[in-house]
Amino acid sequence: MAEKKNPLALDLSHWDPADDYDAVRREGYVGIIFKATEGQSYTDDTYTQQQRAAKQAGLCWGSYHFADASDVLGQIENYMRFAAPDPDELFCLDWEDNPTGNGRMSVDDAKIWIREVERRLNRPGQCVIYSGNTAKEQIHGNDPFFGSRRLWLAHYTDNPTWQQSWDTYWLWQYTETGHVNGVDDACDINSYKGTADQLRGEWATGTAGEPAPEPEPVPVVTISIEVPVGVDVQVTINGDELVTRED
């Protein structure tokens, strides 16, 4: 029996931005998840204007980072610097094949990205994980790290399946060719099992009635090092090599 579809959320990017979010809302949609960043340097130049327009229309807002196989710390910095999600905004790691980038992010790097972004936002366990085949192929067995967070499932079928770490999905992206008033091009449409009010209530945190805490300031440490010309300098923080250069 086909899974029932309840389309309540769209995910968009510069490829298919909305031109009328009021029309989108009138169609019954509750939230928008928009591409913010990719890899270590890409930022979506339509993001800020789209964010403003969607919020003005009364829609919930979220952002995602399209992961690749490059340095995970650089990817974290890119997303945090550009998207900097507010407490009422959903944040997501888009973990899938990346044929135009440097390949697919590893399981270990996915965990680093999720854990560190949650730490910086002071929002433990609130990262949404977008995945389909990648999670099925890369996660072996039941991994509670992933299973304790919301799954945004990508599966274009009437009978979706997902990796065993999750009991079920939170959102289900069931098509990439949907048509919605207010969006000129075909776009991704996502189903949610509950009501529109329930989705609004748990949009940012995953739990209704528990608003996300205000993010804590991230401490900044400045270090000056004077070295002779020709000497390599390597900086390591918590076991992670961040900078290697030659003066």
Number of C-alpha atoms within 10 A of each C-alpha: 5 8 9 11 15 17 20 23 27 22 21 23 20 14 12 15 20 24 15 16 23 18 16 23 19 12 14 12 22 22 26 27 20 26 24 28 26 20 24 19 12 15 17 16 13 15 20 13 10 22 18 11 16 21 14 12 15 13 20 23 25 24 27 27 26 24 28 26 18 17 14 21 16 14 23 21 17 21 27 16 11 16 21 17 20 16 17 17 19 23 31 25 22 23 23 20 19 17 9 7 14 14 14 18 25 19 15 9 17 21 16 15 24 23 17 15 24 17 15 17 22 18 19 16 17 24 25 25 24 25 22 24 16 18 21 15 9 12 15 12 10 12 13 11 12 22 17 14 20 21 26 24 25 24 18 13 12 13 11 17 15 19 25 17 20 17 11 17 22 21 24 26 26 21 18 16 11 14 14 18 16 17 18 13 15 15 21 19 25 26 21 20 16 11 12 17 11 14 22 16 17 16 22 26 24 21 14 14 10 11 15 19 13 12 15 11 9 10 6 6 5 4 5 5 5 7 11 7 8 9 10 11 13 11 11 10 8 6 7 9 11 13 10 10 10 10 10
